Amino acid sequence: MFPGVLLPPPLQQARPDDTSAASSGSWGLRDLKDNDVIELEVYTWYGHNRMVHHRAPRGSGGVGIFVKNDLLDTYNIVVLDKDVDGIIGLQFEHRISEYTFVVFSCYLPPEQSPWGRDANEFLGHLLIQMYALEDVDNIIMCGDLNSRTGGLDDCIVEVDGIPPRETLDTTVNNHGASLIEFLKDSKMCMLNGRIS
């Protein structure tokens, strides 16, 4: 599945290489290049496609968020962050109440991937963004960080009062250890293993 995308129902069952998934039928989810977009009738696409070599036969992915068009009538939407490959941030500000939330869609390639990068640098960039957003009401981070955190605590249990996670995976990788540090520093926690 295309990492970090809030997928509308027609795409949820699509295979990553299924080019019929987009409403126009012209793009596979992995084939997006530069400023290409996915067009769906009731959604607007905000994307950050990975830059590829000009001779590459196809795109190589990226991150993005589909926003239901109804929200465009109610919220002002601003792209906050497209500075780092694998991150896009959108700020939603309600036009009447000024309630504001931010959604980050993130993809951190696996540690051994040719696209791999330093998890600390990637998450450090996100942490700077979080600190700059102290006035927003909520921050949501979603996507695929290829982080295996095992049973590590993602919050300060004695202080935060958050129920423990139930996890079956006991493996911890370097990305996972970095993610745990990021979550504690940003005062966020994982929902995986806490809600069903």
C-alpha positions as CSV (number, residue, x, y, z in Angstrom):
1,M,0.0,0.0,0.0
2,F,1.2,3.6,-0.6
3,P,2.7,4.5,2.8
4,G,1.1,7.2,4.8
5,V,-1.9,7.8,2.6
6,L,-5.4,8.1,4.1
7,L,-7.0,5.9,1.5
8,P,-10.6,6.4,0.4
9,P,-12.6,3.2,0.0
10,P,-11.9,2.5,-3.7
11,L,-8.2,2.3,-3.0
12,Q,-8.2,0.4,0.2
13,Q,-8.4,-3.0,-1.6
14,A,-6.1,-2.0,-4.4
15,R,-2.8,-3.7,-4.9
16,P,0.3,-1.4,-5.0
17,D,0.9,-2.2,-8.6
18,D,-2.8,-1.9,-9.6
19,T,-2.9,1.1,-12.0
20,S,-6.7,0.9,-12.1
21,A,-6.8,2.1,-8.5
22,A,-6.8,5.7,-9.5
23,S,-10.0,7.1,-10.8
24,S,-8.4,8.0,-14.2
25,G,-6.7,4.6,-14.4
26,S,-3.5,6.4,-15.5
27,W,-1.3,6.1,-12.4
28,G,-0.1,3.2,-10.3
29,L,0.5,4.3,-6.8
30,R,4.3,3.7,-7.2
31,D,4.5,5.5,-10.5
32,L,4.0,9.1,-9.3
33,K,6.8,11.4,-10.4
34,D,7.6,15.0,-9.4
35,N,4.3,16.9,-9.2
36,D,2.0,14.1,-10.4
37,V,-1.3,13.8,-8.5
38,I,-4.0,11.1,-8.0
39,E,-7.4,12.4,-8.9
40,L,-10.5,11.1,-7.2
41,E,-13.9,12.7,-7.5
42,V,-14.6,13.5,-3.9
43,Y,-11.0,13.9,-2.6
44,T,-8.1,16.3,-3.1
45,W,-4.6,14.9,-3.2
46,Y,-1.7,16.6,-1.3
47,G,1.4,14.8,-2.2
48,H,5.2,14.9,-1.9
49,N,6.6,12.5,-4.5
50,R,10.1,11.3,-4.2
51,M,12.4,13.0,-6.8
52,V,13.7,10.5,-9.3
53,H,16.5,10.5,-11.9
54,H,15.2,12.0,-15.2
55,R,16.0,8.7,-17.0
56,A,14.1,6.5,-14.5
57,P,11.3,4.7,-16.3
58,R,8.8,5.4,-13.5
59,G,8.4,7.1,-10.2
60,S,9.6,5.7,-6.9
61,G,6.8,6.6,-4.5
62,G,6.5,9.2,-1.9
63,V,3.9,10.2,0.7
64,G,0.5,12.0,0.5
65,I,-2.8,12.6,2.0
66,F,-6.2,12.5,0.5
67,V,-8.5,15.2,2.0
68,K,-12.3,14.8,1.5
69,N,-13.5,17.8,-0.5
70,D,-16.2,18.5,2.1
71,L,-13.4,19.6,4.5
72,L,-12.2,22.2,2.0
73,D,-15.4,24.1,2.7
74,T,-14.8,24.1,6.4
75,Y,-11.1,24.2,6.9
76,N,-8.2,26.3,5.5
77,I,-5.5,23.8,4.6
78,V,-1.9,24.8,4.3
79,V,1.0,22.5,3.3
80,L,3.5,22.9,6.2
81,D,6.3,20.6,5.4
82,K,7.7,19.1,2.2
83,D,11.4,19.7,3.0
84,V,12.5,16.1,3.5
85,D,11.8,13.1,1.3
86,G,9.2,10.9,3.0
87,I,7.4,13.7,5.0
88,I,4.4,15.9,4.2
89,G,2.6,17.9,6.8
90,L,-0.8,19.6,6.4
91,Q,-2.4,22.1,8.8
92,F,-6.2,22.3,9.0
93,E,-7.6,25.4,10.6
94,H,-11.4,25.6,11.0
95,R,-12.7,28.7,9.4
96,I,-15.1,29.6,12.3
97,S,-13.8,28.2,15.5
98,E,-10.1,28.3,14.5
99,Y,-9.7,24.8,15.9
100,T,-6.4,23.7,14.3
101,F,-4.9,20.2,13.8
102,V,-1.9,19.0,11.8
103,V,-1.5,15.7,9.9
104,F,1.9,14.4,9.0
105,S,2.2,11.5,6.5
106,C,5.6,9.9,6.8
107,Y,7.6,7.1,5.2
108,L,11.0,6.1,6.5
109,P,12.5,3.4,4.3
110,P,13.8,0.1,5.9
111,E,17.2,0.3,7.4
112,Q,18.8,-1.8,4.6
113,S,17.0,-0.2,1.7
114,P,18.9,1.7,-0.9
115,W,16.6,4.6,-0.1
116,G,17.4,4.1,3.6
117,R,18.3,7.1,5.7
118,D,19.4,8.1,9.2
119,A,16.3,7.6,11.4
120,N,17.6,10.1,13.9
121,E,18.0,12.8,11.3
122,F,14.5,12.1,9.8
123,L,12.8,12.0,13.2
124,G,14.8,15.0,14.4
125,H,13.3,17.0,11.5
126,L,9.9,16.0,12.6
127,L,10.6,16.9,16.2
128,I,11.6,20.4,15.2
129,Q,8.3,20.6,13.3
130,M,6.4,19.4,16.5
131,Y,8.1,22.0,18.7
132,A,7.2,24.8,16.2
133,L,3.5,23.7,16.4
134,E,2.9,24.3,20.1
135,D,-0.2,26.4,19.4
136,V,-2.1,23.7,17.4
137,D,-4.9,21.7,19.1
138,N,-3.9,18.3,17.8
139,I,-1.1,16.6,15.9
140,I,-1.6,13.3,14.1
141,M,1.4,11.4,12.6
142,C,0.7,8.4,10.4
143,G,2.5,6.4,7.9
144,D,5.2,3.6,7.8
145,L,8.4,4.3,9.7
146,N,9.7,0.7,9.4
147,S,10.3,0.8,13.1
148,R,10.1,-2.3,15.2
149,T,9.8,-1.3,18.8
150,G,9.1,-4.6,20.5
151,G,7.9,-4.1,24.1
152,L,9.7,-0.8,24.6
153,D,7.6,1.9,26.4
154,D,6.8,4.8,24.0
155,C,5.8,7.1,26.8
156,I,6.8,7.7,30.4
157,V,4.3,5.3,32.0
158,E,4.5,6.8,35.6
159,V,3.9,10.3,34.3
160,D,1.7,10.2,31.2
161,G,-1.0,7.8,32.5
162,I,-1.4,6.1,29.1
163,P,-2.4,2.4,29.1
164,P,0.3,0.0,28.1
165,R,0.5,-1.3,24.5
166,E,-0.2,-4.9,23.7
167,T,2.3,-6.1,21.1
168,L,3.1,-9.5,19.7
169,D,6.4,-8.4,18.1
170,T,9.3,-8.5,20.5
171,T,12.0,-7.4,18.0
172,V,13.6,-4.0,18.3
173,N,15.5,-2.4,15.4
174,N,17.5,0.8,15.2
175,H,14.6,2.7,13.6
176,G,12.4,1.4,16.5
177,A,14.8,2.7,19.2
178,S,15.0,6.1,17.4
179,L,11.2,6.2,17.2
180,I,10.8,5.5,20.9
181,E,13.1,8.4,21.7
182,F,11.2,10.7,19.3
183,L,7.8,9.8,20.9
184,K,9.0,10.5,24.4
185,D,10.6,13.8,23.3
186,S,7.5,14.9,21.4
187,K,5.1,13.7,24.1
188,M,3.3,11.5,21.6
189,C,2.5,7.8,21.7
190,M,1.6,5.0,19.3
191,L,-2.0,4.0,18.9
192,N,-1.0,0.6,17.5
193,G,-1.6,-2.0,20.3
194,R,-3.7,0.4,22.3
195,I,-6.9,0.7,20.3
196,S,-8.8,-1.9,18.2
